[in-house]
Amino acid sequence: MTDEIPVERPEDDDYDLLTYGEAGARLAEEIRRKAAELATLEASGGDDDAIAAVKERIADLTAAVDRQRSAAAERADFTKFFGYDPKAK
């Protein structure tokens, strides 16, 4: 599940800003950290409330990835419709 979300940092991003690419990379990294935490909790027979909280956090982060991907797709649609990339310098 968590390996499906690639950590990608586009070369042309402006790293002085939190771009879509950087936001996506940070989300993917955090999902992987939480998945590892979940695996550790489950392997050690951790507290059910703690396990539920981590699962909920992973679900929230995954939803954020979906929203982030949607925003990137909307930019592509904008470019196709208007004929220029709103990100262009």
N, C-alpha and C positions, 0 to 999 in steps of 0.2 A: 504494500500500500504506500509506504513512505518513499520507496525508491522510485515510484512513478513520477515524482516531482523533481525535475532536474534543477540543479543549482547552476544557473547561468548568469554571468555578468557580461553583458555586451561591451565590446571594446569602445564603442562610440558614445557610451553614457557619460554624462557630466557628473563626476563623482563628488562635486561640491553640493549636489542635490540628492535627495532620496528619489531616485528614478523608479520607473516600473520595473526595470531589470534588477536593480539593487533590492527593491522591496521584495520581489519574487525570490531572489537568492536568499535573503534573510528569512523569509517565511519557510523555504525549503529546509534550510539549516535548522531552524527551530523545530520543525516537525520531526526531523531526524533525531534531534536531542530528546524530544518528548517521547518518541517511539522507543528509544533506548532506555529511557527512564521507566516507561511502561513495562518493557520486557524484564527489567531488573525487579520491579515491584511484583510482577506476576510470578517470576521464578522464585522469589523469596517468600511467596505467600503473603505479600504485603496487605495492608489495611484496605478493605473494600472501598471505603470512602476515598482514599488516596488514589486508588486505581480508577475509580469513576471520575475523579477530578481530572486526572491526566487524559483519560479518554475524551472527556468533554473538551479539554483544551486542544487536543489534536483535531477534533471535529471542527472547532471554531477556527483554527489555523487553516484547515483544509478549505473551509468556506471562504476564508480570506483569499486563498490562492485562486479559487474560482472567480471571485470578484475581480481580482487583479488581472487575471487572464481576459476576462470580459472587457475590462477597460482598455487593454492593449488591442483587442479585436475591434473595439469601437474606433480607436485611432486609425486602424487600417481601413475601416469603412469610411471614415471621414476623408482619408486620403483618396480613396477610390472615387467618392462622390464629388469632392471639390477639386481634385486634381493636384493637390499639393499636401505634403506632410506637415502637420501642425508643429512637429518637432524640428523641422528644417531650420537651419541657422541662416 
